[in-house]
Amino acid sequence: MAPVLILYYSRHGATEQLARAIGVGVEAGGATAKIRTVPPISSDPDAEQPDDPAVGPPYVTLDDLTGCSALALGSPTRFGNMAAPVKHFLDSTSGLWLNGALINKPACVFTSTSSMHGGQESTLLSMMLPLIHHGMVIAGLPYSEPALHNTTTGGTPYGVTHLAANNVTTLSSEEKQLCHAQGKRLAELAGALTSMNIEKGKAV
Ligand SMILES: Cc1cc2nc3c(=O)[nH]c(=O)nc-3n(C[C@H](O)[C@H](O)[C@H](O)COP(=O)(O)O)c2cc1C
């Protein structure tokens, strides 16, 4: 099966921690986790895309999206919404939309906030919208996951989250459990949907 793409933007490392923990769950679900990031946006409209980061995952390409069996998409919360670099990348995917390249692939979303009620769910919901336009199948987290009931930090049925209170990027035990569950669920859904081989069609 094609790899599960885990794509995120992270300025201070919290969203990256979620991405890596989801990757552990993906591998536990029998798939390969391919972790990628997006470049920051420059205020100079003529700026070239920077070289891949010296440390950490390389920048995503459109081929990474076309070639994945599933997508986990992560962003820090910025004013209750996804960060601009993530939206900027999504806005470059209209060619994939035209070709129906992502139709019927499962996807999940994840985010980090610095405050408990700072907009985790609104960010997650806003990140789902472009993926729904692409025809992806959104996978949240079911309440059969005990950590969803017990968490006093992050974790929502809309997708996994981290509460980075005081800028602490380390995941709580519940956040980690939910990341593993989310990654495993995504990998298993990718396997099931891939083997069903549903006809995809094109957007237009
Ligand atoms: C411009 C900006 C807007 C932000 N907006 C919110 C917000 O609406 N709610 C919130 O709780 N935190 C907000 N934060 C804090 C980040 O979401 C939080 O620090 C997050 O954990 C950063 O993730 P990262 O470590 O992956 O970069 C904001 C940060 C910045 C820089």
The ligand as an SDF file (V2000), in Angstrom:
LIG
                    3D

 31 33  0  0  0  0  0  0  0  0999 V2000
   -0.4040   34.5020   15.0310 C   0  0  0  0  0  0  0  0  0  0  0  0
   -0.7360   33.4820   16.0940 C   0  0  0  0  0  0  0  0  0  0  0  0
   -2.0610   33.2410   16.4000 C   0  0  0  0  0  0  0  0  0  0  0  0
   -2.4060   32.3220   17.3960 C   0  0  0  0  0  0  0  0  0  0  0  0
   -3.7180   32.0890   17.6570 N   0  0  0  0  0  0  0  0  0  0  0  0
   -4.0570   31.2380   18.6560 C   0  0  0  0  0  0  0  0  0  0  0  0
   -5.4270   30.9960   18.9670 C   0  0  0  0  0  0  0  0  0  0  0  0
   -6.3510   31.4660   18.3000 O   0  0  0  0  0  0  0  0  0  0  0  0
   -5.7040   30.1880   20.0220 N   0  0  0  0  0  0  0  0  0  0  0  0
   -4.7150   29.6330   20.7960 C   0  0  0  0  0  0  0  0  0  0  0  0
   -5.0170   28.9560   21.7690 O   0  0  0  0  0  0  0  0  0  0  0  0
   -3.4000   29.7880   20.4800 N   0  0  0  0  0  0  0  0  0  0  0  0
   -3.0540   30.5760   19.4310 C   0  0  0  0  0  0  0  0  0  0  0  0
   -1.7360   30.7510   19.1090 N   0  0  0  0  0  0  0  0  0  0  0  0
   -0.7220   29.9270   19.7790 C   0  0  0  0  0  0  0  0  0  0  0  0
   -0.3580   28.6770   18.9690 C   0  0  0  0  0  0  0  0  0  0  0  0
   -1.4970   28.0430   18.4260 O   0  0  0  0  0  0  0  0  0  0  0  0
    0.3360   27.6550   19.8800 C   0  0  0  0  0  0  0  0  0  0  0  0
    1.4750   28.2490   20.4500 O   0  0  0  0  0  0  0  0  0  0  0  0
    0.6990   26.3830   19.1400 C   0  0  0  0  0  0  0  0  0  0  0  0
    0.9380   25.3870   20.1080 O   0  0  0  0  0  0  0  0  0  0  0  0
    1.9290   26.5500   18.2620 C   0  0  0  0  0  0  0  0  0  0  0  0
    2.1830   25.3490   17.5800 O   0  0  0  0  0  0  0  0  0  0  0  0
    3.6410   24.9610   17.0880 P   0  0  0  0  0  0  0  0  0  0  0  0
    4.4910   24.7000   18.3330 O   0  0  0  0  0  0  0  0  0  0  0  0
    3.4640   23.7170   16.2850 O   0  0  0  0  0  0  0  0  0  0  0  0
    4.1850   26.0970   16.2840 O   0  0  0  0  0  0  0  0  0  0  0  0
   -1.3760   31.6430   18.1100 C   0  0  0  0  0  0  0  0  0  0  0  0
   -0.0330   31.8860   17.7710 C   0  0  0  0  0  0  0  0  0  0  0  0
    0.2830   32.8080   16.7840 C   0  0  0  0  0  0  0  0  0  0  0  0
    1.7390   33.0510   16.4410 C   0  0  0  0  0  0  0  0  0  0  0  0
  1  2  1  0
  2  3  1  0
  2 30  2  0
  3  4  2  0
  4  5  1  0
  4 28  1  0
  5  6  2  0
  6  7  1  0
  6 13  1  0
  7  8  2  0
  7  9  1  0
  9 10  1  0
 10 11  2  0
 10 12  1  0
 12 13  2  0
 13 14  1  0
 14 15  1  0
 14 28  1  0
 15 16  1  0
 16 17  1  0
 16 18  1  0
 18 19  1  0
 18 20  1  0
 20 21  1  0
 20 22  1  0
 22 23  1  0
 23 24  1  0
 24 25  2  0
 24 26  1  0
 24 27  1  0
 28 29  2  0
 29 30  1  0
 30 31  1  0
M  END
$$$$
